Amino acid sequence: MKRLKSVLEFLSQFLLGLTGAVGFAALIVGGIALACGCGLISCSYGWRRWRGRRRRTAPPPEEQA
């Protein structure tokens, strides 16, 4: 009976640890994905804004010739 109790305790601790490890890994991967997504969106927004500003300040091609 004592041996069965120790096996059940081991299994419960193992499952708890495994669940925690998977949850922690998902948290890390989710955080990295969120950071990369925010960086990509902000870079895309900044690039479009910079490109639009550059187009506005350049004279039209007819005036350059």
C-alpha positions in Angstrom: 0.0 0.0 0.0 2.8 2.3 0.9 4.5 1.6 -2.5 1.3 2.4 -4.4 1.0 5.7 -2.6 4.6 6.7 -3.4 4.0 5.8 -7.1 0.9 7.9 -7.2 2.7 10.8 -5.5 5.5 10.5 -8.1 3.0 10.5 -11.0 1.1 13.5 -9.7 4.3 15.4 -9.1 5.6 14.4 -12.6 2.4 15.5 -14.3 2.4 18.8 -12.3 6.0 19.4 -13.3 5.3 18.5 -16.9 2.3 20.8 -17.1 4.3 23.6 -15.6 7.2 23.2 -18.0 4.8 23.1 -21.0 3.0 26.2 -19.7 6.2 28.1 -19.1 7.5 27.2 -22.6 4.2 28.3 -24.1 4.5 31.6 -22.2 8.0 32.2 -23.5 7.2 31.3 -27.1 4.0 33.5 -26.9 6.0 36.4 -25.5 8.6 36.1 -28.2 5.9 35.9 -30.9 4.2 38.9 -29.5 7.4 40.9 -29.4 8.3 40.0 -32.9 4.8 40.8 -34.1 4.9 44.2 -32.4 8.3 44.9 -33.9 7.2 43.9 -37.4 4.1 46.0 -37.2 6.0 49.1 -35.9 8.7 48.6 -38.5 6.1 48.3 -41.3 4.3 51.4 -40.0 7.5 53.4 -39.7 8.7 52.3 -43.1 5.4 53.4 -44.8 5.4 56.7 -42.9 9.0 57.4 -43.9 8.4 56.4 -47.5 5.3 58.6 -47.7 7.2 61.6 -46.2 10.0 61.1 -48.7 7.5 61.0 -51.6 5.9 64.2 -50.4 9.1 66.2 -50.2 10.5 65.1 -53.6 9.5 67.3 -56.5 7.4 65.6 -59.2 9.4 64.0 -62.1 8.2 66.6 -64.6 9.9 69.4 -62.6 13.2 67.5 -62.3 13.8 67.4 -66.0 
